[in-house]
Amino acid sequence: MPDFLLEIGTDEIPARMIQDASQELQKRVEELLNKNSLSYKEVVRTETPRRLALIASGIPTTQPDVQEQLTGPATKVAYKDGQPTPAAHAFAKKAGVDVSKLQTVTTPKGEYLTASVINKGKPAAQLLAELLPKEIASIYWSKNMYWRAGKPERFVRPVRWIVAMLDGEVVPLEFAGIKAGKQSRGHRILGPEQVSIPSPSQYVEVMQGAHVTAKTPDREYRIRKALDAATRTIQGARWREDAELLKTVVNLTEWPSAILGGFDKQYLSLPEEVLVTVMRDHQKYFAVEDADHKLAPYFLAVLNTDGDPDGLIRHGNERVLRARFNDARFFWDTDQKIPLRNRVEMLKAVTFQKDLGSYTAKAERIAMLAEKLCAVLTKSGLKVDAAAVQQAASLAKTDLTAELVKEFTELQGIVGGLYARAQGLPEAVATAIYDQYKPGSTEDSAPRTLEGAMLSIADKADSIAGMFALGLVPSGSKDPFALRRQANGIVKTIVEHKLPLNLSQLMADARAGYRGSEAEKKFTLSGDAYAEAIRNFFRERLEFYLRDVLGVAYDVVNATLAASADDVVDAVARASAVAKVRPSADFESISVAFKRMKNILRQAAEKKIKVAEPFNPSALKDQEEKTLATAVPQVAKKVKELSASRQYEPALLEISRLRPAVDAFFDKVMVMVDDEELRSHRLGLLQTLVNEFSSIADFSEIVTQ
């Protein structure tokens, strides 16, 4: 079976967009092939800054034929006096068969004409030519463009060529006025203008000969080897691993190499964070460290060319970096002339959000919320410097007025922490300010101190509360204020510091911070609607954390959060315990029984059948139900004692010990008997079981065989 190659050649695509677009193209092609019964062995994608490409191997040349049974008019309409009517002839013509070949079929509605039709499969090349242009046009880009006057197509960058081949034959598709062919293009500087592709299986090899390393893993390998080789020229040095930067330079190059440059040691007097940010975020350079892991006066630049034999590129990069470092040093020295304390007043002129007011108002709300959080921690026995948190909250946003942050926005918060330390403020204050935006992602670390955690949570909770109250709730892929990321940060921080915070109370307190403000007059979501939206939002975030970060099975997550989702630390502990005991036969049997109990109780509620609450054990008749009724309070007492100290695994094992009594009950006892009084007490026993033992997890959510 032939292989299919598709390559879309463009002007340089922004590095941050390449991977997602390539994955989407692969997904779209796979779905297209599956939908049209074109089987394939695998679809392998490749991508560079100038091309998105994929190879689908083992595609059939044509679709398989499909036999279809068509149903026509009723026989009483199709025949008159034993002769076919115009209706029968019309149906035969539609089916492509002689009228004498029509058959009849009996249905519940009567007897109808039927015909067996074989739909011939279309050639794969024809289908791909017809359907792929629409898939190419549908690729999502956060920003795209028109480039042909008066033409409708949009793409991230102008499309310059297309290669579409089924083995050695061109698939005649067309997009944006470009007709597909066999001609690709090599590296913009090193490669030939035109590269002929003999077949899809030779694509990667031919492009390599044109100085294009098509596969992303291969380019990453080349870059790592080049960085290693360049760093070895300095004894004891090594380049600093940076996954995000590596991903970026991989998507900026087609034929990568690396060079080593240096800078004056005098710049090492600046904070390392400033130097690394300038190198990484502004110049895409890798930092170099010495044997003691301290920053060394060198950098590594990844080039999209075959090296720098004359050193001209190195000199140019060193000159640019020197200028950037001089700017950073100037801004650092200039900012020190105005202490953070004196910048508080300046925040009145800095807008947080057009409807939520200035950063001065936000700082006041953060301080008020942080004070409440510190009180909760202190009451629970945790030692937190509440005074330091208050001082950090008042100064946390002042670095937004600093020239260094205006120039290097990535350093927001970090600069504030560095300035606080340089200006002699307490270390607890400086560290809290430095860590206030942590964690930036699920991979990022939480704030290092409790003071930093309080500031971080209060800041994020204030933003979420204000945006939700304005009705700016994230939906689908739209989350312009990164509220999901901030909520993820709150969850992660609570978990890692094991904080005794209740999410509903936290967000109610955050919402209360806006009470009486001008912002509140613009709110569209309040009361129960606000609380419900917040509750659902954080449940989703906690579900994400348990499932995607901790790797807990989805049904265990559902069971855990169905019981409660407000206490994050408690939910994590319960989910962990359920995951551990889930494989046991006793626990699975109990889960099945709870499903049955809830179904019975649900049906009783639907039929408005009385449930005795509390039930009377003496009203029960059979030995099996009496045994279960006796066991329930004994086990419930032990479960409550263990749960109080979060010993959930032994608590679940206690519940599992009810299995023999529960099994015997369902084997011998009929719940829905005619005796109304007896039935109500049996239902009451089941209701008590569900109520007593669902505080850890809703066992009915566990998927069982």
SVG drawing of the C-alpha trace seen along z (x, -y; Angstrom):
<svg xmlns="http://www.w3.org/2000/svg" viewBox="-55 -59 94 74">
<polyline fill="none" stroke="black" stroke-width="0.4" points="0.0,0.0 1.3,-3.5 2.4,-6.2 1.0,-9.7 3.1,-12.8 1.7,-16.3 4.0,-19.3 2.7,-22.8 5.6,-25.3 5.3,-28.8 7.2,-31.9 8.7,-31.4 6.0,-30.4 6.3,-31.8 8.1,-29.1 5.4,-29.1 2.7,-28.1 4.4,-25.3 3.9,-22.2 0.2,-22.8 -0.5,-23.4 1.4,-20.3 -0.4,-18.1 -3.7,-19.5 -2.9,-18.8 -2.0,-15.3 -5.2,-14.8 -7.3,-16.3 -5.6,-14.0 -6.1,-10.9 -9.8,-11.7 -10.2,-12.4 -8.7,-9.0 -10.7,-7.1 -14.0,-8.8 -13.4,-7.9 -12.4,-4.2 -8.8,-4.8 -6.9,-2.7 -3.2,-3.5 -0.4,-2.0 0.7,-5.2 0.8,-9.0 4.2,-10.6 4.4,-14.4 7.5,-16.6 7.7,-20.3 10.2,-23.2 9.8,-27.0 9.0,-26.9 6.9,-23.8 4.3,-21.5 4.5,-18.0 3.3,-14.5 3.6,-11.0 0.7,-8.6 2.0,-5.1 0.1,-2.1 -2.9,-3.9 -5.1,-2.0 -5.3,-3.4 -9.1,-3.4 -11.9,-3.2 -13.4,0.2 -16.7,0.8 -19.7,0.5 -23.0,2.5 -26.0,0.5 -29.7,1.6 -32.0,-1.1 -35.7,-1.2 -38.2,-2.5 -41.9,-3.0 -44.6,-0.7 -45.5,2.1 -49.1,1.0 -47.8,-2.2 -45.1,-0.6 -47.4,1.9 -50.9,1.6 -52.5,4.7 -49.2,6.5 -47.3,4.0 -44.7,1.5 -45.9,-2.0 -43.8,-5.2 -42.8,-5.2 -41.2,-1.7 -39.4,-2.8 -38.2,-5.9 -36.8,-3.9 -35.1,-1.4 -33.5,-4.3 -32.3,-5.8 -30.8,-2.5 -29.2,-1.9 -30.9,1.5 -33.5,2.9 -37.1,2.8 -37.3,6.6 -34.4,6.9 -36.3,5.0 -37.1,7.0 -39.6,6.6 -39.1,6.4 -41.7,6.6 -41.4,3.9 -43.7,3.1 -45.2,0.4 -45.9,2.8 -44.3,4.1 -41.8,2.0 -39.5,2.2 -35.8,2.7 -32.7,2.8 -29.1,3.9 -26.6,1.3 -22.8,1.4 -21.2,-2.0 -17.9,-1.9 -15.1,-3.3 -13.4,-6.5 -9.7,-6.8 -7.7,-7.9 -6.0,-10.6 -9.3,-12.1 -10.7,-12.1 -7.5,-13.7 -7.5,-16.4 -11.2,-17.2 -11.1,-17.2 -7.6,-18.2 -7.8,-21.9 -10.7,-22.4 -8.7,-20.7 -5.7,-22.9 -7.9,-26.0 -9.4,-24.9 -6.2,-24.7 -6.5,-27.0 -3.9,-29.8 -4.1,-32.4 -3.2,-34.9 -3.5,-34.5 -3.4,-36.7 -4.6,-37.4 -1.9,-37.7 -3.7,-37.7 -5.8,-40.7 -9.5,-39.9 -8.9,-36.2 -10.7,-34.5 -8.0,-32.1 -6.2,-32.9 -3.1,-31.2 -0.5,-32.0 2.0,-33.0 1.7,-33.1 1.7,-29.6 4.5,-29.4 4.5,-25.7 2.6,-22.5 3.9,-18.9 1.2,-16.2 2.1,-12.8 0.7,-9.2 3.9,-7.3 5.4,-8.8 2.2,-10.4 1.1,-14.0 -2.2,-14.4 -3.8,-17.3 -5.0,-19.4 -4.9,-23.2 -4.9,-25.7 -4.5,-29.5 -3.8,-29.4 -0.9,-27.0 -1.1,-23.7 0.5,-20.7 3.5,-19.1 6.7,-17.2 8.9,-20.3 9.9,-21.3 12.5,-23.9 15.7,-23.5 17.2,-25.7 16.7,-29.3 20.5,-30.0 22.3,-26.7 19.9,-24.6 18.8,-24.6 15.8,-26.7 14.0,-23.6 14.1,-20.1 12.4,-17.2 10.9,-14.6 10.9,-11.1 8.6,-9.5 7.2,-10.0 9.5,-7.4 12.5,-9.4 11.2,-12.8 13.3,-13.0 16.5,-11.9 16.1,-14.2 15.4,-17.2 18.5,-16.4 20.5,-16.6 19.0,-20.1 20.2,-21.2 16.7,-20.7 16.5,-18.4 12.8,-17.7 12.2,-15.8 11.9,-17.8 13.7,-15.2 16.6,-15.1 17.0,-18.9 16.9,-18.8 19.6,-16.1 21.8,-18.2 21.3,-21.3 22.2,-19.4 25.4,-18.0 26.3,-21.4 25.8,-23.1 27.8,-20.3 30.7,-20.7 30.8,-24.5 30.7,-24.4 33.6,-21.9 36.0,-24.6 35.6,-26.1 37.0,-23.9 34.5,-22.9 31.6,-24.8 28.3,-23.4 25.3,-25.0 22.2,-25.5 19.3,-23.2 16.2,-25.1 13.4,-23.0 11.3,-25.9 14.2,-27.7 15.3,-24.4 11.8,-23.9 11.9,-27.4 15.2,-27.2 14.3,-23.8 11.3,-25.5 13.4,-28.4 15.9,-26.4 16.1,-23.9 19.8,-23.3 21.0,-24.2 24.5,-24.8 25.8,-26.6 28.4,-29.2 29.9,-30.3 30.1,-34.0 31.3,-35.9 30.6,-39.1 32.5,-41.2 32.6,-39.8 31.6,-43.2 28.0,-42.4 27.9,-39.5 27.4,-42.2 23.8,-42.3 21.4,-39.7 21.5,-36.4 17.8,-36.5 18.2,-39.7 21.1,-38.4 19.5,-35.1 16.2,-36.8 18.0,-39.1 19.8,-36.2 16.9,-33.7 13.8,-35.8 15.3,-38.6 18.1,-37.0 17.3,-33.2 20.7,-32.5 21.5,-29.6 23.3,-30.6 26.6,-28.9 27.5,-28.0 30.7,-27.0 31.5,-23.9 29.8,-25.5 26.6,-26.1 27.3,-29.9 26.6,-32.0 29.7,-32.2 30.5,-35.2 29.5,-33.2 26.5,-32.4 25.5,-30.0 23.5,-31.0 21.8,-28.5 22.1,-29.5 20.1,-28.5 23.1,-28.1 26.3,-26.0 28.4,-27.6 30.4,-30.9 33.9,-30.2 35.0,-33.9 33.4,-34.8 31.3,-37.6 28.0,-36.3 29.6,-35.8 30.9,-39.4 27.5,-40.7 25.7,-38.7 28.2,-39.9 27.7,-43.5 23.9,-43.2 24.1,-41.4 26.4,-44.1 23.9,-46.8 21.1,-44.9 23.1,-44.4 24.0,-48.1 20.3,-48.9 19.5,-46.5 22.3,-48.0 21.1,-51.5 17.5,-50.6 18.6,-48.8 20.6,-51.8 17.9,-54.3 15.1,-52.3 17.1,-52.2 16.7,-56.0 13.0,-55.4 12.5,-52.8 9.5,-50.5 7.8,-52.2 7.8,-55.5 6.3,-53.7 3.0,-52.7 1.4,-56.1 2.4,-55.6 0.2,-52.5 -2.9,-54.7 -2.0,-55.5 -1.6,-51.8 -4.8,-50.0 -5.3,-46.4 -8.4,-45.9 -10.6,-48.6 -13.7,-47.7 -11.8,-46.5 -9.8,-49.7 -6.1,-50.4 -3.4,-48.3 -3.6,-50.4 -7.1,-49.1 -6.0,-45.5 -3.1,-45.8 -5.5,-46.8 -7.8,-43.9 -4.9,-41.4 -3.7,-42.7 -7.2,-42.3 -7.7,-38.8 -4.1,-37.7 -4.9,-38.8 -7.8,-36.5 -5.8,-33.6 -3.0,-34.1 -5.6,-34.0 -6.8,-30.6 -3.2,-29.3 -2.4,-30.6 -5.6,-29.1 -4.6,-25.7 -1.1,-25.8 1.0,-26.9 3.5,-29.6 3.3,-32.4 4.7,-36.0 1.4,-37.9 3.2,-41.3 5.6,-40.3 2.7,-39.2 0.9,-42.5 4.1,-44.5 4.7,-42.2 1.1,-42.7 1.4,-46.5 4.6,-46.5 4.0,-43.5 2.9,-45.4 5.1,-48.4 7.7,-47.0 5.2,-47.6 6.3,-51.3 10.0,-50.3 11.9,-50.9 13.5,-47.5 10.1,-45.8 8.8,-48.1 11.7,-47.0 11.8,-43.3 8.1,-42.4 9.1,-38.8 10.8,-39.9 7.6,-41.3 7.5,-40.2 11.1,-38.9 12.4,-42.5 10.2,-43.5 11.7,-40.8 15.3,-41.7 14.7,-45.4 13.2,-44.6 16.3,-42.6 18.6,-45.3 16.8,-47.9 17.2,-46.0 13.6,-44.9 13.1,-41.6 13.9,-38.5 10.4,-37.1 9.0,-40.1 11.5,-40.0 11.0,-36.2 7.2,-36.6 7.3,-39.4 9.7,-37.4 7.4,-34.3 4.1,-36.1 3.3,-34.8 4.4,-31.2 3.5,-28.7 3.3,-29.9 2.3,-26.4 1.7,-22.9 5.5,-22.2 6.6,-25.3 7.3,-25.2 5.0,-26.7 6.1,-29.7 8.9,-28.7 7.5,-30.1 4.2,-30.3 4.3,-34.1 4.8,-33.8 2.0,-31.2 -0.4,-33.6 0.5,-36.4 0.3,-34.3 -3.1,-32.8 -4.6,-36.1 -3.5,-37.7 -4.8,-35.0 -8.1,-34.6 -8.7,-38.4 -8.3,-38.3 -10.5,-35.2 -13.3,-36.7 -13.3,-40.0 -13.3,-38.5 -16.1,-36.0 -18.2,-38.7 -17.9,-40.7 -19.1,-37.7 -15.7,-37.1 -15.9,-33.3 -13.6,-31.1 -15.4,-29.1 -14.0,-26.5 -10.6,-27.5 -11.2,-31.2 -9.5,-32.3 -8.0,-35.7 -7.2,-36.5 -5.5,-33.1 -7.9,-32.3 -7.5,-28.6 -3.8,-28.9 -4.3,-31.0 -6.7,-28.6 -4.3,-25.7 -1.7,-27.7 -3.9,-28.1 -4.6,-24.3 -1.0,-23.4 0.1,-25.9 -2.5,-24.6 -1.5,-21.0 2.3,-21.5 2.1,-23.5 -0.8,-21.4 -2.8,-24.5 -6.1,-24.2 -8.0,-26.4 -11.6,-26.0 -12.0,-27.0 -15.6,-28.2 -14.7,-30.3 -11.5,-31.6 -13.5,-32.8 -16.3,-34.2 -13.7,-36.3 -12.1,-37.3 -15.5,-38.5 -16.1,-40.4 -13.0,-42.5 -14.9,-44.3 -17.9,-45.2 -18.8,-48.8 -16.3,-49.6 -17.0,-51.2 -16.1,-47.9 -19.0,-46.2 -21.5,-48.4 -20.4,-46.7 -20.7,-43.2 -23.2,-40.9 -22.7,-37.7 -23.4,-37.6 -25.0,-35.5 -25.7,-31.9 -24.9,-32.2 -21.4,-33.5 -20.9,-30.7 -22.1,-28.0 -19.9,-29.2 -16.8,-29.4 -17.6,-26.0 -17.8,-24.3 -14.7,-26.1 -12.5,-25.0 -13.9,-21.5 -12.7,-21.3 -9.3,-22.6 -9.0,-20.1 -10.1,-17.3 -7.4,-18.4 -4.8,-18.4 -5.8,-14.9 -6.1,-13.4 -3.4,-15.1 -0.8,-16.1 -1.1,-13.3 -2.2,-10.6 -5.3,-9.4 -7.8,-7.4 -10.8,-9.4 -13.4,-7.3 -11.5,-7.6 -11.4,-11.4 -15.1,-11.5 -15.9,-9.4 -13.6,-11.6 -14.9,-14.9 -18.6,-13.8 -18.1,-13.6 -16.5,-17.0 -14.2,-19.3 -13.7,-22.3 -10.8,-21.1 -8.0,-20.5 -5.6,-18.8 -8.3,-16.5 -9.5,-15.7 -5.9,-14.7 -5.6,-12.4 -9.0,-10.8 -8.2,-10.2 -4.9,-8.7 -6.5,-6.3 -9.3,-5.3 -6.7,-4.6 -4.8,-2.3 -7.7,-0.2 -9.6,-0.1 -7.9,3.1 -9.2,5.2 -12.1,7.5 -13.9,6.3 -13.8,2.7 -15.0,3.5 -17.9,5.5 -18.8,2.6 -18.7,0.2 -21.2,2.5 -23.4,2.6 -23.4,-1.2 -24.5,-1.5 -27.4,0.8 -28.3,-1.1 -28.3,-4.5 -30.4,-3.1 -33.0,-1.7 -33.1,-5.0 -33.3,-7.0 -36.3,-4.9 -38.0,-5.3 -37.6,-9.1 -39.0,-9.1 -42.0,-7.2 -42.3,-9.2 -42.0,-6.1 -41.4,-6.8 -37.9,-6.4 -37.7,-6.1 -35.1,-8.6 -33.9,-7.6 -34.8,-4.0 -35.8,-1.7 -33.6,1.4 -36.3,3.2 -38.7,2.8 -36.5,5.1 -37.5,8.8 -34.8,10.9 -31.6,11.9 -29.4,10.6 -30.8,7.0 -30.6,7.1 -26.9,8.1 -26.2,5.3 -28.1,2.8 -26.0,3.8 -22.7,3.6 -23.4,0.1 -23.0,-2.0 -20.0,-0.1 -18.1,-0.5 -19.3,-4.1 -17.8,-5.0 -14.4,-3.6 -14.6,-5.3 -15.3,-8.7 -12.4,-8.3 -10.0,-7.4 -11.3,-10.1 -10.9,-12.8 -7.2,-12.3 -7.2,-11.7 -6.4,-8.0 -8.5,-7.3 -6.9,-4.1 -7.7,-2.2 -11.1,-3.9 -11.9,-2.5 -10.7,1.0 -13.1,0.8 -15.9,0.0 -14.8,2.9 -15.3,5.3 -19.0,4.7 -19.0,6.7 -20.2,10.1 -23.1,8.4 -24.0,6.3 -23.8,9.3 -26.0,11.4 -28.5,8.5 -28.9,8.3 -28.9,12.1 -31.7,12.7 -33.6,9.5 -36.2,7.9 -36.2,4.2 -39.3,3.1 -41.8,5.3 -45.5,4.5 -45.4,3.9 -45.1,0.1 -43.7,-0.2 -41.1,2.6 -40.1,1.2 -39.6,-2.3 -37.2,-1.0 -35.3,1.1 -34.9,-1.9 -33.9,-3.9 -31.1,-1.3 -29.8,-1.8 -30.0,-5.6 -28.0,-5.4 -25.4,-3.3 -25.0,-5.8 -25.0,-8.8 -22.5,-7.3 -20.0,-6.0 -20.0,-8.5 -18.0,-11.2 -14.7,-9.8 -15.9,-9.1 -19.1,-8.2 -18.4,-4.6 -21.1,-4.4 -18.8,-6.4 -16.2,-3.6 -16.2,-1.7 -16.5,2.0 -16.4,5.0"/>
</svg>
